[in-house]
Amino acid sequence: MESSIVLPTGFDWQHWFSRWERMQERYLVAREERFDTMLRLIRASQPQVARILDLGCGPGSLMLRLLEQFPHAEVVGVDFDPTLLVLAQAQLAEFGDRATFIRADLREPSWVDQWSAPFDAVVSATALHWLTGQQLSLLYRRAAQVVRPGGIFLNADHVGSEFQPLQDEWERHADELLAQVAQGAADDWSGFWNAYGHALNVDIAKIHQVAWDAQGVEEGMPLAWHFHQLKASGFRYVDCFWRRDGDAIYGGMSENFK
């Protein structure tokens, strides 16, 4: 993994990974249920699991669960944020060469050329909504290129509604749940990053200007849009596998799935 970020001496990476997890759980209701569903879908659809690709892997939250549940699999994580990749590398060091990392911009096509062998599963969790519709459509095409025939693509992320009153209700409910989180129980988004940047002694804002030039749709695109793009990319069977308001797990099986 190429990264300009080096953990300071004595840096408590376990503390910061735990804080990341709590911060994510603050915003994502049933987060663990989503992870469990993804693991179950991979296990049910794939006769054997040797290679998994995690797009937008962050600090390795999903990778950790994949490595634990599929003890013979290699899991590759791709992300563009060096401050998250360095945390993932520390968190998953115990898995040795079963966990590998690539720093790459998912908006660019070059990440597709990093591997000579296809993957049994390509997954992502709460990362791809940062992309524009055009960028996401292109990413689906690239994902179809790296998943093996019969493999599975799964994305757990925000999805929008074409019916605005329903979208408004989902957002109202999300705000209501967020308000119920005990004060001080977890960082909010900006609070985590401010504290983490200070601990790393790096300018987080400067890094994120490059890494997170976000132009996507925060609430996500409607499922019908995703299904159309996935089929156009070459995924034969597409479906929504889990949903809770404006969050869903959707994806597809590549050609030759049996």
VOGU-3710 file (C-alpha; in Angstrom, 3 decimals, decimal comma):
1> messivlptg> 0,000/0,000/0,000  1,412/3,377/-0,971  0,543/6,068/1,552  2,172/9,237/2,798  0,536/8,747/6,201  2,613/7,177/8,970  1,073/6,374/12,335  2,810/8,320/15,127  4,779/6,341/17,699  2,425/4,907/20,284
11> fdwqhwfsrw> -0,656/5,645/18,179  -3,627/3,692/19,565  -5,139/2,451/16,316  -7,577/0,160/18,157  -9,042/3,178/19,935  -9,532/5,037/16,667  -11,008/2,055/14,851  -13,469/1,648/17,721  -14,371/5,339/17,548  -14,957/5,005/13,806
21> ermqerylva> -17,260/2,045/14,381  -19,293/3,913/17,006  -19,536/6,981/14,776  -20,794/4,880/11,868  -23,344/3,115/14,074  -24,643/6,512/15,148  -25,746/7,231/11,577  -26,487/3,734/10,262  -29,336/1,892/11,940  -28,953/-1,903/11,797
31> reerfdtmlr> -25,385/-1,596/10,493  -24,377/-5,020/11,789  -27,496/-6,563/10,274  -26,442/-5,194/6,895  -22,979/-6,701/7,237  -24,429/-10,056/8,305  -26,778/-10,043/5,316  -23,918/-9,407/2,902  -21,891/-12,263/4,378  -24,876/-14,595/4,152
41> lirasqpqva> -25,556/-13,655/0,521  -21,963/-14,301/-0,487  -21,965/-17,657/1,280  -25,296/-18,694/-0,246  -24,436/-17,693/-3,809  -20,804/-18,787/-4,115  -19,725/-22,455/-3,981  -16,287/-21,310/-2,872  -14,914/-17,931/-1,886  -11,255/-17,341/-2,660
51> rildlgcgpg> -11,064/-13,646/-3,575  -13,180/-10,656/-2,521  -12,818/-7,004/-3,538  -14,060/-4,229/-1,222  -14,565/-0,898/-3,016  -14,227/2,138/-0,752  -13,016/-0,060/2,102  -12,290/2,785/4,536  -10,575/1,541/7,726  -11,510/-2,070/6,987
61> slmlrlleqf> -14,834/-2,534/8,783  -16,352/-4,855/6,181  -12,985/-6,392/5,324  -12,546/-7,496/8,947  -15,846/-9,359/8,900  -15,106/-10,918/5,503  -11,698/-12,164/6,618  -13,172/-13,678/9,767  -16,108/-15,358/8,020  -14,159/-16,666/5,012
71> phaevvgvdf> -10,901/-17,925/6,553  -9,412/-19,106/3,252  -10,203/-15,979/1,245  -7,985/-13,118/0,166  -9,680/-9,735/0,583  -8,480/-6,671/-1,320  -9,499/-3,209/-0,151  -9,498/-0,141/-2,395  -9,786/3,405/-1,092  -8,459/6,856/-1,927
81> dptllvlaqa> -8,184/8,249/1,605  -4,708/7,526/3,043  -5,820/8,301/6,607  -8,347/5,461/6,446  -6,088/3,022/4,607  -3,340/3,353/7,210  -5,886/2,519/9,913  -7,110/-0,479/7,894  -3,569/-1,726/7,461  -2,992/-1,623/11,230
91> qlaefgdrat> -6,376/-3,160/12,037  -5,968/-6,089/9,633  -2,237/-6,775/10,016  -3,016/-10,019/11,874  -4,376/-11,515/8,643  -1,043/-11,194/6,866  -1,098/-11,380/3,078  -4,788/-12,349/3,079  -5,536/-8,616/3,450  -4,104/-6,303/0,808
101> firadlreps> -4,755/-2,670/0,019  -4,691/-0,455/-3,032  -4,874/3,319/-2,898  -6,881/4,275/-5,967  -9,527/6,741/-7,071  -12,695/4,820/-7,943  -13,656/7,629/-10,303  -10,746/6,644/-12,525  -10,496/3,436/-14,604  -6,969/2,477/-13,530
111> wvdqwsapfd> -8,018/0,422/-10,477  -9,520/-2,211/-12,798  -6,059/-3,079/-14,133  -4,534/-3,906/-10,732  -5,407/-7,619/-10,824  -4,897/-10,496/-13,240  -7,462/-12,831/-11,640  -11,187/-12,152/-11,144  -13,034/-11,978/-7,823  -15,791/-14,220/-6,501
121> avvsatalhw> -17,452/-11,208/-4,889  -17,160/-7,447/-5,312  -18,674/-5,512/-2,413  -19,036/-2,009/-1,034  -20,645/-0,505/2,064  -21,717/3,117/2,425  -19,096/4,477/0,067  -20,381/4,753/-3,485  -23,003/7,450/-2,900  -20,098/9,911/-3,058
131> ltgqqlslly> -19,994/9,288/-6,822  -22,105/11,058/-9,405  -24,604/9,027/-11,395  -22,275/8,900/-14,390  -19,308/7,870/-12,246  -21,356/5,166/-10,530  -22,610/3,824/-13,850  -19,014/3,516/-15,062  -17,986/1,861/-11,797  -20,682/-0,801/-12,278
141> rraaqvvrpg> -19,221/-1,579/-15,696  -15,754/-1,875/-14,181  -17,048/-4,080/-11,360  -18,551/-6,396/-13,977  -15,098/-6,676/-15,556  -13,381/-7,887/-12,375  -16,031/-10,254/-10,961  -15,727/-13,830/-12,206  -18,509/-15,463/-14,267  -21,140/-16,452/-11,724
151> giflnadhvg> -19,769/-14,054/-9,123  -21,763/-11,548/-7,095  -21,730/-7,765/-6,694  -23,256/-6,265/-3,531  -23,595/-2,638/-2,492  -24,971/-1,555/0,886  -25,720/2,134/0,595  -28,284/4,911/0,569  -31,062/4,630/-2,001  -33,502/7,366/-2,895
161> sefqplqdew> -37,178/7,389/-3,752  -38,805/8,794/-6,866  -41,767/9,731/-4,635  -40,763/12,870/-2,729  -43,180/12,457/0,235  -41,650/9,039/0,889  -38,131/10,460/0,644  -39,110/13,183/3,118  -40,464/10,568/5,550  -37,285/8,500/5,375
171> erhadellaq> -35,185/11,566/6,125  -37,492/12,621/8,969  -37,251/9,143/10,484  -33,456/9,140/10,154  -33,268/12,499/11,939  -35,546/11,161/14,673  -33,325/8,127/15,237  -30,199/10,282/15,243  -31,716/12,537/17,906  -32,162/9,494/20,154
181> vaqgaaddws> -28,421/8,778/20,265  -27,157/9,609/23,746  -25,082/12,772/23,929  -21,407/11,820/23,956  -22,055/8,162/23,080  -20,310/8,583/19,727  -18,590/11,257/17,671  -20,513/13,027/14,986  -18,958/13,053/11,510  -16,990/16,297/11,782
191> gfwnayghal> -16,071/15,639/15,413  -14,449/12,332/14,542  -12,431/13,768/11,689  -11,250/16,785/13,649  -10,044/14,591/16,507  -8,545/11,931/14,237  -6,653/14,489/12,174  -5,237/16,037/15,346  -4,129/12,611/16,604  -2,415/11,866/13,273
201> nvdiakihqv> -0,954/15,372/13,111  -2,183/15,829/9,544  -4,309/18,414/7,777  -7,475/16,375/7,260  -9,256/19,178/5,421  -6,468/19,411/2,848  -6,438/15,649/2,289  -10,200/15,504/1,904  -10,199/18,316/-0,640  -8,503/15,841/-2,960
211> awdaqgveeg> -9,865/12,519/-1,714  -13,495/13,555/-1,274  -14,353/15,923/-4,054  -17,928/14,790/-3,465  -20,445/15,427/-6,211  -22,737/12,479/-5,596  -26,305/12,301/-4,360  -26,260/11,927/-0,567  -29,690/10,276/-0,372  -28,777/7,902/-3,212
221> mplawhfhql> -30,375/7,098/-6,542  -33,639/5,090/-6,756  -33,364/1,317/-6,943  -34,894/1,257/-10,429  -31,976/3,378/-11,630  -29,432/1,015/-10,055  -31,118/-2,050/-11,547  -31,058/-0,515/-15,026  -27,382/0,427/-14,754  -26,377/-2,964/-13,362
231> kasgfryvdc> -28,117/-4,841/-16,174  -26,587/-2,520/-18,750  -23,198/-3,318/-17,206  -23,619/-7,050/-17,721  -25,116/-8,287/-14,458  -27,818/-10,765/-15,385  -29,761/-11,116/-12,127  -30,300/-7,930/-10,141  -32,279/-7,492/-6,952  -32,704/-5,683/-3,650
241> fwrrdgdaiy> -31,687/-8,110/-0,911  -32,366/-5,988/2,184  -33,922/-2,607/2,842  -34,726/-0,270/5,708  -36,146/3,101/4,666  -33,501/4,825/2,550  -30,783/2,211/3,088  -30,558/-0,983/1,085  -28,380/-3,838/-0,066  -28,711/-4,358/-3,790
251> ggmsenfk> -26,615/-5,893/-6,513  -26,473/-8,610/-9,077  -25,015/-11,873/-10,276  -22,759/-11,868/-13,285  -23,439/-13,887/-16,415  -23,169/-17,682/-16,192  -24,536/-17,760/-12,638  -26,049/-21,188/-11,948
//
